[in-house]
Each structure stands twice: as structure tokens, then as C-alpha cells.
């Protein structure tokens, strides 16, 4: 650099230091800005189609992350995305609810409303709940999820049919199930040193019944690959069908079930929801077998 007035030498140290600080800060701001743009771009690039916009829960998450980026444009877009998701959720809730009800009626089933937020119905022996934000419908029996489907009315109906059909197909004949449950009850009492007729927690017999339901292949060579699933929903289904069949006292041994108390229902995995008849049910905690009059306990 040419010297001014013929003089040569170093710049003023204070001025130089100040300029270096400004340059360093500018470089940091530029880097941070570039990172912010890259982050915002990565979020936006995930939403490329109408199908992506169906995931309202995902859209809301993206909007929240955009709002935290230190870019005015990102904050504005985040706010607009959130407003879009909220409007769409309200509109879809109403539209999908109507379409799902119509689809069930076309299939010969009459949904009975259970609630509006979220939209839910009792359809036959199962409940169907819409999660508009996730774009999913959930089918439950005995308060247990037995199927999920995208929010396409025909697919919701198909999932409902298939899930109930699977429960019916795997169900044991009431008299055979009575024998399996009684055997599980006797075995539990023997190991616990308890007397016949004592009450036990119903869910404690689920593993015993699951083993009793296995086929010859599993009994000959117990392996995971040959084990047939026996979930809580199936257990509740089989008990409810036994109660409805009029065979709860088969062989002179009568099944008695005890309702759950208010306190015990707080521990949902220790109680069982039994639906006896379409759309009716409550939590039960215990069961026992008692001899019918004139019968003897073996």
C-alpha cells in the first residue's frame, strides 16, 4: 500500500483491532446466516407433495422448528404453516368424520358416536377413532389397539372388518375356553398355595391361557417361531364370549368376575375391559371359579 505523505508504518493498533473485531463478527454472522438458511431449506425440502401435507403433525413440528430459526422469512413461513395445519385439521375432522360414517353405513354397520374430539364411534364390538393430525384411524377392542389405517374411508372399514374377523377366527369355542381358563386358574392357585374359590387378578391368568392355547407344534418343540400370539384383546374377547354364551358354569364350575374399583382402574395393565354385548363394557380386575350347587371340587 502506498504510504500517505511519504510516511510509512503500521496502522494505529486500536483502529486495527477494532476493524479486525468487526470483520470477525461479520464472518460469524455470515456463517450463522448460511447455517440458518441451510437448516430452513432442509426442513422445507421435506414437504414436496400434497401427500406430505397430509401429515399435519409433521407440518406442525416443522413450523415450530422454523419459528426458532433466526431468519425473518423462516419465522413468517413457520407461522403460515402452523395456520395452514390448524385450518386443515378442523376441515378434515369434519369431512373425514362424515365420509367414514357413510362408508360404514354402506358396509351395513351403524356407527354410534362416542365423542367429537377426537371423532370416535362404536361400530359393532370395536371402537374407531380418527387422529386427523397423524392421518390415521385406530380400531380398538377392549381398549386395546387391534388395527390402524390411513384416513381413507374404505381402508378404515377394511381394517375394522379384518381386525374383528381375526379376533373371531382365533377365538376358542366357549366350552373349550372355559376348560383352558379353569386349568389356568387351578395351576395358579396350586403354585400360590391358595384355595379353590379364591379370587385372582384376571390378567395373571393371561400367560397361562396363552400357553394352553398353543398347538401341537409348539408343545412338541417350544420355539418362538411356533408360538401363536394371544394378546390381551383376544383374552378379553374370549372371556366376553364365554359370559355371553351361557356356559360360564360348564362342568359345574361357574366363572365369576369381579369389577375393578376406582383405585384399581388407575393401573390399566392390571385390569381388563370386558365388552359384553355391542357397545357395553367396564373394567374388571379379578375372577374365580366356584362350584355349582351339588357339585364337588376336585
TAUR-V976849 format. One record per backbone hydrogen bond with DSSP energy under -0.5 kcal/mol. CO is the residue of the C=O (numbers start at 1). NH is the residue of the N-H. Records with the same first field share a line. If there is no record, write none. Layout:
CO=NH + NH
This chain:
3=6
4=7
12=16
13=17
14=18
15=19
16=20
17=21
18=22
19=23
20=24
21=25
22=26
23=27
24=28
25=29
26=30
27=31
28=32
29=33
30=34
31=35
32=36
33=37
34=38
35=39
36=40
37=41
38=42
39=43
40=44
41=45
42=46
43=46
44=47
46=48
49=53
51=54
52=55
54=56
55=59
56=60
57=61
58=62
59=63
60=64
61=65
62=66
63=67
64=68
65=68
66=69
69=71
71=75
72=76
73=77
74=78
75=79
76=80
77=81
78=82
79=83
80=84
81=85
82=86
83=87
84=88
85=89
86=90
87=91
88=92
89=93
90=94
91=95
92=96
93=97
94=98
95=99
96=100
97=101
98=102
99=103
100=104
101=105
102=106
103=107
104=109
105=108
109=111
111=113
112=122
115=120
118=117
119=130
120=114 + 115
121=123 + 128
122=112 + 124
123=126
126=123
127=140
128=121
129=138
130=132
131=135 + 136
133=57
135=151
136=131
137=149
138=129 + 140
139=146 + 147
140=127
141=144
142=273
144=141
147=139
149=137
150=152
152=155 + 156
153=157
154=158
155=159
156=160
157=161
158=162
159=163
160=164
161=165
162=166
163=167
164=168
165=169
166=170
167=171
173=177
174=178
175=179
176=180
177=181
178=182
179=183
180=184
181=185
182=186
183=187
184=188
185=189
186=190
187=191
188=192
189=193 + 194
190=193
195=198
200=287
201=204 + 205
202=205
203=206
205=209
206=210
207=211
208=212
209=213
211=214
215=219
216=220
217=221
221=223
223=226
224=227
227=229
231=235
232=236
233=237
234=238
235=239
236=240
237=241
238=242
239=243
240=244
241=245
242=246 + 247
243=246
247=250
248=255
249=252
250=253
252=254 + 292
254=290
256=288
258=285 + 286
261=265
263=266
264=267
266=268
267=270
268=271
272=274 + 284
273=275
274=276 + 282
275=277
277=280
282=274
283=260
284=272
285=202
286=258
287=200
288=256
290=254
292=295
